Amino acid sequence: ILACEVITKRLFVVQAAEILEKEGIDAEVINLRSIRPLDRSTINASVRKTNRLITVEEGFPQHGVGAEICASVVEESFAYLDAPVERIAGADVPMPYAANLERLAVPQVEDIVRAAKRACYRAVPLAAAA
């Protein structure tokens, strides 16, 4: 699995990778130090190795870095993908001031773990979880 971490969520992505490792999922984390220029070769090499892509960012889902990464991978490495691309981004709402609402508006470790399990086809169906 490839977790492509963008901007400020490095700690959460690393924590999610540790949780996934305990469950037998080996996550490769790429910490993009620069988004301009975007390190497309590193991203595509990892997708070709892992056959998965998950992007994580706090920004809005539209027009973000994660969307650009997904477009780049589709253009250059689509044939290597074994699962749909997962984009984890902030909620499309103004950033709340209250801490409890802010937590709901930005991606959390649980969101990353859930997306990785979906990408590896290890997610529990909602009907089975009830």
N, C-alpha and C positions, 0 to 999 in steps of 0.2 A: 504494500500500500504506500502511496506517496502522499504525505501531508505537506502541502506547500504553504508555508506560514508567511503571512504578509503583514507588515507594519508592526503592531504592538502585541500580538498574541503569542509570542514565543514561549513564555512560561506555560500557558494553557496547552499549547500543542505538545510540548515536551511531557507534561503531566499526562495528557491523553495517550501519548505513545507508550509511556510506562504502564498505564492501565491495560492497553491493548497487548503489550508484550506478555503480561501475566495470563492473558487469554489466548495466547498462541498466535497473535497477529503481529508480524514484524513491520513496524512503520518506519519509513525513511522520511526524515524531516529535513526540508530545505528551508533555511533561513535566508530570505532575500534581503541582502544588505542594501541593495539598490534596486529601484524599480525603473530608473531611467539612467542608463540603459538596462533593459530587462534581460536577465541571464537565461535566454531561451534555450541555449544548448544544454545547460545543466538541468533545466526543467524537463526537456524532451528526452534527455538521456535517462533520467530517473523514471519517466513514464514508460519508456521502452524496456526498462529493467523490471519495474513493478507491475505494469499493466493497469495502473489505477491512478486517479488524480483527485485530490481533495484540496480545495483552497480555503484558507481561513483569513478573514480580515474583519476589522471593526466597522469599516465604512459601509455605505449603502450598497445594496446588491447591484443596482443598475450602474453601469459605466465605471465600475471599480477595477482595481488591479486584478482581482480574481476573475472577472469577466474577460479581461485581456489575456490572462494566462490560459483560460479555457479555450479562447479563440485560437491562440497560438498552438496549443496542443492539438486541436481539431485539424488545423491546417497542416501540421508537420508530423503528427504521430497518431492520427485517428485509428489506423489499422492495428495499433498495439493495445488499444483500450479493451479490457475484458469486462468492464462495468461502466455504467453511466458516470459522468463527472459529477462530483459533489461540490457545491459552492456553499460555504458557510460564511454569512455576512451579518452585519448588524441589521436590526429591524428598520424598515423604511418609515421611521417616525422621527420627529425631533428628539434630540437627546434629552431624556428626563433628568431632573435635578435630584430627585429622591433616590437613595442608594438601592432600595428594593426594586424600583422600576428600571434603574440603569442596568441592573443585573439581567433583567428580562430583555433589554434592548440590545445587548452585545453578546456575542458568542461566548459560551462557557465550555468547560472541559467536557461536560456530559453531552453537549451538542456535537463536539468533535468525535467523541467515542461512538455515539450513535451513527453518525455519518460514515465512519470507517467500517463499522459492522455492516451497514447497508452495502457499502462498496465491495465488501468481501462476502456478501450473501450470508451473513451470520446474524442478521437482525431477526428478532422474534416477531412474528406477525401479531398485529394488534388483537386479533381474535383469540390467539393462543395465550396472550398475556392476561386476558381478563379472567 
